[in-house]
Amino acid sequence: KAGLWTYDPGFMATAPVESKITYIDGDKGELLHRGYAIDDLADNADYLEVCYALLYGDLPNAEEKDKFYARITSHMAVHDQLRKFFEGFRRDAHPMAIMLGVVGALSAFYHNHLDISDPQHRDDTCVDLIAKAPTLAAMSYKYSIGEPFMYPRKDFSYAENFLYMMFATPGDKDYKPDPVLVKAMDKIFTLHADHEQNASTSSVRLVGSTGANPYACIAAGIAALWGPSHGGANEAVLTMLDEIGSIENVAPFMEKVKTKEAKLMGFGHRVYKNFDPRVKVMKETCDEVLGALGVNDPKLALAMELEKIALNDPYFIERKLYPNVDFYSGIILKAIGIPTSMFTVIFALARTAGWIAHWTEMHSEAFKIGRPRQRYTGETHRAFVKVEDRK
Ligand code: SDX
């Protein structure tokens, strides 16, 4: 209509994002990071090697690996004044709320590499965020249980340091995390490291496209990940298994799913319509950890029964609903001793590498501010009505 502002979609359209970092084939159930298959990476590389590949395009050689690990380890500690941030939260605050608040405020502490037009500043920020993610995550847990924060150790690996900062106390002079748990933790980090343009990564890119500081961008990713349809699903799977309670209740629960009264958390995916390649590795890790710990978790038996029924039920087969990365991760994390409230925080910790890799990739070439398109379905132009004339 005359006067309505129309625009050329070509200008406003948000073209598909171009990226070299991660490739997903939803039909084939294929996930590649810089061309390497996720199961090859999970079985043969450790998380920091994957971080290096996400950031710089290839796996590090021995010298690059040593330098990168030393750089990460030396940046794991946080500014001591950050403690005050944590003290502002209630003890029973959800750790994701704490992570969101603290990470979003990091630009108030770290000014020395915020010139995002400078590649070195960008690289320093990437390393800083990957390094500090486990420390902040562990601090959000320690704060919630009223125990003192633990400092990272120079002689521990990344996953080892995370478990140390989570579970050691100042009195534990000889505390050393169980190597089985360290390996499982590291694999879980790898399986969550990146996943192309999912909702949280797209949020990081959209916020990043305005030139916002990287800490604010990562906070946007944390906010998006928190939702139960996304990263919050791992916590929701355990809640669902608790509600079902026993194998006898699986069938009635499935009926509730079919009448849309409930969702099968940990199932379904926007892209994977056959299987999520991460699930196979996650399931193997689950068996390894529970076997090594001699844990006989009834939730695992319940989850396997749920999976078996769903995989043979036409309702789920027709809708291409298969287990996703979140279905088994919670069972492993619980076996490691991680409380349910921390599950999504661990997802955020691991995904920080992917988020910041996409952020830095976007900034390493020309880009426009993001502007998702809309299809307007509201009122057409109409005359104003005075309040006394309104019905
Ligand atoms: C992650 O994008 C990523 O890459 C995300 C992620 C990553 O690494 O970043 O992989 C991580 O977020 C994994 C997903 C975790 N979320 C959950 O497990 C929550 C439960 N899943 C659903 O919320 C759902 O499956 C979504 C959100 C994941 C996908 O939703 P879609 O795209 O709307 O699902 P769809 O279009 O394929 O649905 C087809 C049908 C619909 O029913 P009908 O209208 O055809 O009758 O399947 C139904 C849906 O209602 N359906 C489900 C279901 N998921 C879809 N029914 C029951 N339980 C489910 N979980």
Residues whose N, C-alpha, C, O or C-beta is under 5 A from the ligand:
A	BS01	SDX	H195 N198 A199 P228 S229 H230 G231 A233 V257 A262 K263 L264 M265 G266 F267 G268 H269 R270 R319 N324 D326
